[in-house]
Amino acid sequence: MPELFAKFQNEFIYTLAALIFLIVFRFILTTAANRVGKKSNINLARVQLMVRYINFLVFFLAIFTLLLVWGVQVRDVTLVF
């Protein structure tokens, strides 16, 4: 296990930093959506839909970021999808 961590130390650190950034980014966006919803008196269902879109965006940003961090080639990703 120590050899694995030593080999991929930078990738682990970048992954942790990216995940922390994305969690904070998601928290900021959902908080902003809730505030806008309350201030503008928007229906709760619409605010929940905005939060769902935010979660979708952050999920795909996380996948894209992790693919970049771990050095996955584009042709390898196209085989999955």
N, C-alpha and C positions, 0 to 999 in steps of 0.2 A: 504493500500500500504506500509506503513512503516513496518508492520509486515512481509510482504513478503520479503522486502529487508533485514530485520534483520535476517530472517530465512535462506536466501540463499546468504548472503553477500559474503562469500568466493567464491562461484560459480560465482557470477557476476564479482568479481574482477579477478578471473582466466580466465573467458571468455574474458573480456576486454583485459587482457594482452596477451592472445593467439591470438586474432584477430589483435592486433597491431603488434605482432611479425610476423604473417603470411603476413600481408600487407607489412611490411618492407622486409621480405624474398622474396616475389613476386617481389617487386620493384628491389631488387638487382639482382635477376635471370633474369628478363626481360632486365634490363640495360646491364647485361653481355652478354646476347644473342644478343642484338643489336650491341654492340661493336665488338663482335666476327664476326658478320655478315658483318659489315662495313670493319673491318680489313682484313678479308679473302676474301672480295669481293663476298660474298654468295648472291644468288638471294633473293630478298625481300620476295618472296612467301615462301621460305624455312625458313627465319627468322620469318615470321609470324606464320608458322607452329610450330616452336620451342616455340614461345610465347604461342601458344594455348596449347601445351603439358605442359608448365609450369603452366598455369592457371588450367589445369585439375589436375595436381599434388597438387597444393596448395589447390584446392577445396576439394579433398579427405583427405588431411592432416587436413584441418579445420574441416571436419565432424568427423574424427577419434578423434581429440583433444577435440572437444566439447562433444563427447560421453564419453570420459574419465573424463572430468571435471564434467559433470553432473551425473556421476555414472550409466550410462545405462548398463544393463546386456547384455551379448552377445546373449542370447536367445531372448531378446526383439528386438534386431537389426535384427536377422535372420528372424523374423516374417515380418518385413517391406520389406526386399529384397526377 
